[in-house]
Amino acid sequence: MASCPFCGAEETDRFDLDGRRFLVFRCMFTPQVDPSWSDAELERQLRTSYARDGSGAYFRRLCDQLHLYVTAGPGGATLRGGAERPAGNRDGAEPP
C-alpha cells in the first residue's frame, strides 16, 4: 500500500480506467500511475514524480493549469456561454 508523497496519507483505493491506473489517497490526491509498477516502484515514482520539486511547485503548477482552463480555455468558454475570448486578451477586458 502506497502513501501520499505530500502528506503521507494512506492509499484508500486503486482503480483501472481505460488502461490507466489511478491511486486514491485519504487526502484525495489521485495520481495516474503505470499499472505495471510494483509497490516498491510505485513508492519511488510517486516520490520522484511529485515530491522532487516540493509540494508547493506541484500544486502551483496544477493551480495555474486550472486557472488557465477556466479563464482562457474550454472551461471559460462554457462559463461565458460559448463565447471565445479574443486571442492575446488574457485579462478579461474587452478589446479596444
N, C-alpha and C positions, 0 to 999 in steps of 0.2 A: 504494500500500500504506500503510495507516494504522499508527500506533504507539500503544501504551497511554498514556493520559493520566496515569497514576500513575507508572509506572516506565520508560516509553519502549521497552518490549519490542516487537519487530516482530510484525505480524499474520501468523498462520500459516495461517488458513483463513477462508472466508466460506461460509455456507450459508443457504438459504432453507427455511423450515419453516412451513407453514400461512399463507403470505402474509406472513411476517415474515422479516427478515434478521438474522442474528447474525454477529458478528465474533469470531474466536478469536485471542487473543494468546499469545505464547510463555509468558507468566506465568500463563496460564489465565483471565485476565479475559475474559468473554464477554458484551459488551453487545448488547442488541437495538437495531437502527438502522432507519431508514426506507430501504427498498430504492430509492427514487427519488433519494437523495442522491448527488451526485458525490463524488469522492475529496476535493476541497477542502472541500465542505460537511461531509463526514464528519469530517474532522480538526477543523474548527471546532466542530461539535456535540459531539464527544467531549470536547473541552477545556471547552466551556461547560457541558454537562450534568453531567459527573462531577467535573471538577477545580476548579470555581468555588468550592466550599466547602473545598477541600483534601481530600486523600485520607482523612484521619482522619475527617472528618464523613461521607463516603460510606460507609466501612467500618463506622463505629459505627452508622449507621442500618441497614445491612444486618444487622449482628450483632444489633441489637435486634429486628428483624423475625424473624430465625431463632429467637432465644431465645423470643419470644412464641409462635411457631408450635409449638415443641417443648414449652413449659411449659403453655400455655393453649389452644392451637389444635388442629387435627386431628392434627398430629404427636404431641402429648402424649396425646390420646385413644387413639391407636394404641398408644403405649408403656404406657398404663395398662390395656390390654386392652379398650378401647372405652368405659371409664367417663368420663363428662364431669365436669369439675371444677365444683363449685358456683359460681354467679355471685358475683363480688366476692371470691373467695378466690384470690389470686394467689401466696401464699407456700407453698402445698402442704400447709399444716396442715389437719387435719380441722376442720369447723365445730363450734362448741360444742353 
